[in-house]
Amino acid sequence: MPPPRNHYPATTTTANTSRRHCP
């Protein structure tokens, strides 16, 4: 799983990280 570099909906983990990074 790649880091939250791009703000795009991919998987649950990525979405969670993106949400935490960008509230």
Sequence and secondary structure as in RCSB ss.txt:
>XXXX:A:sequence
MPPPRNHYPATTTTANTSRRHCP
>XXXX:A:secstr
   TTS    SHHHHHHHHHH  
